[in-house]
Amino acid sequence: MNNDFNFKKKYGQNFLQDNNILEKIVNSVNITKDDLVIEIGPGSGALTKKIIEKTNKVICFEIDTDLKKYLDVFEKYGVQIIYGDFLKQNINEIIKDIKYNNLYIIANLPYYITTPIITKIIDDKIPVKSCTFMIQKEVCDRLKAKPNTKQYNSLSIFIDYYFEVEKVLDVSKNVFYPKPNVDSSVILLKKRSNYKVNLKNEDIFFKLISDSFKFKRKTLRNNLKSYDLDKINNVLNKYNLDLSVRAENLTIEQFAEISNVL
């Protein structure tokens, strides 16, 4: 695209220009002509060009109408372009009449919107097979973090419950225009066919996770004062732990076991 485009900071616009990386993003999943791809934030359409080589069942959501001059050309290939905020769309309603085998979501996400988009996909029960996201490297590290690491947090567990997480590649900030301040990573989230753990009550589980990580440097005893601490301690003792541990020391399975006794 022309470098005279008026890039908008409020939309976190940094467009990827590297052909090799675009190929790797699209090839992170095995898209066939019978699959549907949703692309969030196509920008100038660099990634869209690669997607339509695999399938013409493509829906793009772009919030910036100034990009119409780059994107409208794709409509002749059967691409549906919706100018609006993905977060405000009823995706299940939009795709209900489309016949497809698998649904993939691919996006180069502005850093500030990563968590809201993943949350929407989960909360709206959008029937994805997988999501491939280019996100800030630091956010990627949090999404795939394991217990007993600094990056491990409530989002790590939330994602692990619903998805298998795999880093595809790291991406230097130098391959974007304009150049952002940080490096990125491409991450693949594959929807689990069965949830990672068995829960009696998802609401209790996710509230427990949220409260446990509320103050990251505090122990469970301090973060969970409003809970039945004896029940929690009984579970912890089975693993030679006690209420002096921090949330980052517990696995998703241990949190599930605690939530199931509350």
Secondary structure by P-SEA (a helix, b strand, c coil): cccccccccccbbbbbccaaaaaaaaacccccccbbbbbcccccaaaaaaaaacccbbbbbbcccccccccccccccbbbbbcccccccccccccccccccbbbbbbbcccccaaaaaaaaaaacccccbbbbbccaaaaaaaacccccccccaaaaaaaacccccccbbbbcccccccccbbbbbbbbbbbcccccccccaaaaaaaaaaaaccccccccccccccaaaaaaaaaaaaccccccccccccaaaaaaaaaac
